[in-house]
């Protein structure tokens, strides 16, 4: 008998390579708008974006504020006044068209689908994440796809997990595992919700926080070992 029955997967940098997708979308956006970028500009945008996502997880900013101001805030530092909402719409359009796999992700999901109940739990935009999952031919393997924009809550909020759990028929939390790359949303949220957690440390960083996952992997294929215990 499997130790786990239900597996919850994050999307970005867990199943789909967000760095590649983001870089491709940013290149197309700035090329379309005829903005010559520098590595410093891109790095600063990503710093601001990351900071705003952490604030979103803490409930300090709304999803709309995050999406519609991150470009205007970042580019203003370089003397550019832009319409943040317009830039966001174009960026999301290009992001939807990018679905690069994390190494081993497709093989993992297709093999697990026969023996586990698989679900997606993501803090991304609903239309963007759904399209990327469909285009990547992954959506059909999941029994449910839960996106923060759709639920009205975000990881790590307990309300997000309550929403998800209420919609998984027959869920046994003792046999549920969340797999994701973020300590502050996936792991923290899972621990608070009372389920086991697997930190996919894709970037191989040191965990200097007080958040302690049940498991840590650096490659997706290492998940098999955990599931076979």
TAFEN-V93609 format. One record per pair of residues at least 12 apart in sequence whose C-alpha atoms are under 7 Angstrom apart, sorted by the first residue. I is the first residue (numbers start at 0). J is the second residue. If there is no record, write none. Layout:
BEGIN
i=<I I>
j=<J J>
END
This chain:
BEGIN
i=<2 2 3 3 3 3 4 4 4 4 5 5 5 5 5 5 6 6 6 6 6 6 6 7 7 7 7 7 7 7 8 8 8 8 8 8 9 9 9 9 9 10 12 12 13 13 13 13 14 14 14 15 15 15 15 16 16 16 19 20 20 20 20 21 24 24 24 25 28 28 43 44 47 47 48 51 56 56 56 56 66 67 67 67 68 68 69 70 70 71 91 95 95 95 96 97 98 98 103 103 104 109 112 116 117 117 118 118 118 118 119 119 119 119 120 120 120 121 121 121 122 122 122 122 123 123 124 124 125 125 125 145 150 154 154 154 155 155 155 155 155 156 157 157 157 160 172 172 173 175 175 176 176 176 177 177 177 177 178 178 178 178 179 179 179 180 180 180 180 182 182 186 186 187 195 196 196 196 197 197 197 197 198 198 198 198 199 199 199 200 200 200 201 201 203>
j=<174 226 174 175 176 226 115 116 174 175 115 116 117 174 175 176 115 116 117 118 175 176 177 117 118 119 120 176 177 178 118 119 120 177 178 179 119 120 121 178 179 121 101 180 101 179 180 199 100 101 104 98 99 100 101 99 100 101 99 94 97 98 99 94 90 93 94 90 89 90 73 73 69 73 69 65 153 154 155 184 87 83 84 87 83 84 83 83 86 83 127 127 130 131 131 131 131 135 219 220 219 140 140 142 141 142 141 142 143 144 141 143 144 145 144 145 146 145 146 147 146 147 153 154 146 147 146 148 146 148 149 163 162 184 185 188 183 184 185 187 188 188 188 191 192 192 193 194 194 194 195 194 195 196 189 195 196 197 196 197 198 199 197 198 199 198 199 200 201 198 210 198 212 210 213 212 213 214 212 213 214 215 212 214 215 216 215 216 217 215 216 217 217 218 217>
END
